[in-house]
Amino acid sequence: MTEAEKARLRADLRRRKAMSEAKPEADMSLMGRLKDNIIGTDDGVQSYGEKLGSLLNKGGESMTMGIVGDEASAAVESLIPGVDYEQRRDHYRAQERQLEEENPVASLAADIGGAVVAPVGAVGALRAGAGLLPRMLMSAAGTGAMSGVYGFAEGEGGFDERFDDAKGDAGVGAAIGGAIPLVGAGLQKALTARSNSKAIKQAAANAPSTEQLRQSARQAYDEVDRLGVQIKPEAFNRLADEMKQTMVEGGLDQLPGPSSLSPKAARVNQIASEMSSEMATDPTAALPFRSLDQLRRKTGAAAGDMNNKLDSSLGTQAIGTIDDFVKNLTANDVAAGDAKALAPAIEKARSLYAKMARSQTVDDAISAAEEYVSGPASGIRNQFSRILKSDKLSRGFSEAEKAAMRRVVNGSIPERLIHLAGGGLGQLFSAGSGFASGGLLGMMAGAAAGVGARKASEGIASKNAETVRALIANGGLGQLPAVSNRPAGILEQVLRQGTAAGLQ
């Protein structure tokens, strides 16, 4: 659109406003109302029909990148004898500008609605799993292409003039479009952080202390003992043989002593064999379940040896074999006790003990952080980082629990700034800058601000650490909730098409 045409449209809009303020006598006849709502009249007041037509034109332009809209409507009407194309085109453009001024919300809704439902709205988009750089390149290409098409369709003059408009708009659109995925990624990150934080807080609410978990675990194990389960020798021999076979197939080195490739797993196999031999001397003997559970705990020493992958693998397999044996235990396998009630009872006891152990690990980390010269806030982050980096210490924590610990270590951007200001260097800088700007009083004020930042940093770190412990104590989260990428995708789509439209 040329400057002269823009000036003419502005003048026409001012004339319409003046006519509106003058409040001319409206033609209330049936024909007058039909003309006002269907064709439109230059009385400066938008009828419902004119508003609807303007909304449809704006939505159509947004949906089709300018191909359908004021020009298309004017072209159709100009087929009627006596109707001037340019006059109708300028009329529709003035109507759209009046709608934008008088009803900005409805006008914006039409633009966004057209962009969302547009079949070309996905131009410049890649699947959500694609890397950021490919998405930026694709978005730049797509936005540039849409801007070029929009510029050509909305341009004035012949082919050459429109083509020049299209080239200029395409270049600017590509530059802006390349940055649009950054906005979408920022929104997705914010939505994910908000969702994760909400899920973690809900899971951590009203959590028991580590000591309460320890007492609950003891009570649960006492309940297991009260079941009085005694395992028959033939049932245990079946278990011992299955454990050995499973470990041998997994690469067990049965050579005893430290020279063995899997010394801890070999020791477990040896203990099971010795237990079978002892029971064989007395056909009436039966194995108390507590003895089987002790064998499982010894097997855990092999499973937890992260420095020996073979031992760890064999130990894990042996634990699985024992657990399957207990789960499938029948009345024929026991000499006494309730075999059916054993599996759920021991599962409850072990679950409570595991939660207690993980909760205790976090408690120990918080206690150790108090000894850090750099302060508890720094100590907590370092201790949690130590847990995450250690295969042994992090064993048993779910991915959601690890993600919660990483959140403590990394913190949000505002939290990082507070930690920085509350650290040793931050406090020195605060006091030094205060002295430079206000002398002794300024230094005192800066030092006080640094101490306040340190206290705030410690409070944030302690609160986040306790949230993690409470999350674990309450049973944790198997996984964090999935967050839909649809809102970010819609935002990027609207921004791409809005960029193409806004350049006109």
Secondary structure as GFF3:
##gff-version 3
##sequence-region A 1 504
A	DSSP	alpha_helix	3	22	.	.	.	ID=ss1
A	DSSP	alpha_helix	30	34	.	.	.	ID=ss2
A	DSSP	pi_helix	35	39	.	.	.	ID=ss3
A	DSSP	alpha_helix	48	64	.	.	.	ID=ss4
A	DSSP	alpha_helix	70	77	.	.	.	ID=ss5
A	DSSP	alpha_helix	85	102	.	.	.	ID=ss6
A	DSSP	alpha_helix	104	117	.	.	.	ID=ss7
A	DSSP	alpha_helix	132	154	.	.	.	ID=ss8
A	DSSP	alpha_helix	159	177	.	.	.	ID=ss9
A	DSSP	alpha_helix	180	204	.	.	.	ID=ss10
A	DSSP	alpha_helix	210	226	.	.	.	ID=ss11
A	DSSP	beta_strand	230	231	.	.	.	ID=ss12
A	DSSP	alpha_helix	233	249	.	.	.	ID=ss13
A	DSSP	alpha_helix	263	280	.	.	.	ID=ss14
A	DSSP	beta_strand	287	288	.	.	.	ID=ss15
A	DSSP	alpha_helix	289	303	.	.	.	ID=ss16
A	DSSP	alpha_helix	309	327	.	.	.	ID=ss17
A	DSSP	three_ten_helix	331	333	.	.	.	ID=ss18
A	DSSP	beta_strand	334	336	.	.	.	ID=ss19
A	DSSP	alpha_helix	339	369	.	.	.	ID=ss20
A	DSSP	alpha_helix	376	389	.	.	.	ID=ss21
A	DSSP	alpha_helix	391	394	.	.	.	ID=ss22
A	DSSP	alpha_helix	399	410	.	.	.	ID=ss23
A	DSSP	alpha_helix	413	422	.	.	.	ID=ss24
A	DSSP	alpha_helix	424	473	.	.	.	ID=ss25
A	DSSP	alpha_helix	486	502	.	.	.	ID=ss26
###
